[in-house]
């Protein structure tokens, strides 16, 4: 999986500087963080709706497609903020073996 993420990270970094007329990602970066966040929110909503349909209609392929869109736009957001996907993976690794309840409680103590 990290090979795909690494490839995407390279592409997203290149497209940050690209001509907005030549690339969707460049257009998002050019429009700024608020537009990127709008897309993340839109994709999150579409993922939720697809999951609701999957439970009742069994349309799991839509959940996969919408989740891919959500992850992609989240990666664009991270790229825009100069945050590496590896930072997110490191945080997930840090949480391994920690109870979700304990981890959540530790965040509220900060």
N, C-alpha and C positions, 0 to 999 in steps of 0.2 A: 504494500500500500504506500509506503513512504516514497517509493520510486515515482509513483504517479504524482504524489504531493510535491516532490522535488521538481519534477518536470513542470507542473503547473506553476510553482513558485518562480521558476526561471522565466516562464512565459509572461506571468503577471508582472514581474519586475520590468521586463522589456517593454511591455505595453503601457506601463505608467508614463513612459516618455514618448510614446508613439503619437502620431497625428490622430486627433479624435475622429477624423473622417475615414480613417483606415481600420479602426478597431473598436468593437463594442466596449471592451475593457478600457481602452483609452478614453472613450466617450464618458464612461462612468467616472474615471479619475478626473477628467476635465470638469465635469459637472460638480464634483466635490463630495465630501463625506456625507452630507445630508441625502443626496441622491443615492449613494451606495447603501446607506442605512435604510432608505425607503425600499430598495430592492430586497435587502435582507428580510425586512418585515413582510413584504409581499410574498416572498418565497416561503417564509415560515408559515404564513397563513395558508398558502396553497398546500404545503406539506401536511398541515393539520387536517385540512379538508380531505386530502387524498387518504390519509390514515383513517379518518372516520368512514369514508366510502369503502376502504379495504376491509374494514371490520364487518360491514354489512353486505358488501357486494363482492368481496374477495378480489378486488382490483389491486393486488400488491405491486404490479409493475408501475402503476402511477405513483405509489409511495416511493419507490426507488427513484423514479425520474424526478420527482419533486424534491426529494432529499438531496439528490445530486445537484440540483439547481441551488438549493439552500447552502450546501457546503461550498459550491463554487462562489456564490456571492459573499459568503463569509470569508473565503480566502481573499477575494478582492478587497474586502474591508480591512482584513489584517495587512495586506500589502499596502494599502493606502496609508495605514497608520505605522508602517515600517515595523510590523510585528511578524515574526517568523511563525509559520505553522509549527515549527519544531518547539517553540515555546508552549504551544497548546498541548502538543504531544508530551512534553516534559511535565506539564501540570497534571495531565491524565496519569502518567506514570507515577508521579508523586502520590497520587490518591489511591493507587492500587494497594489493596490490603488494609485500607482504612474504611471503617464503616461509613456509609453515606451519612448517617445521622451524626456521627462524630465529626466528620468533615464539615458538614453544614453548620454545626454548633461552633466549630472553631472559627468560621468566617464571621459569625455574629459577634464574636468576642474581640474583633479587631477594631 
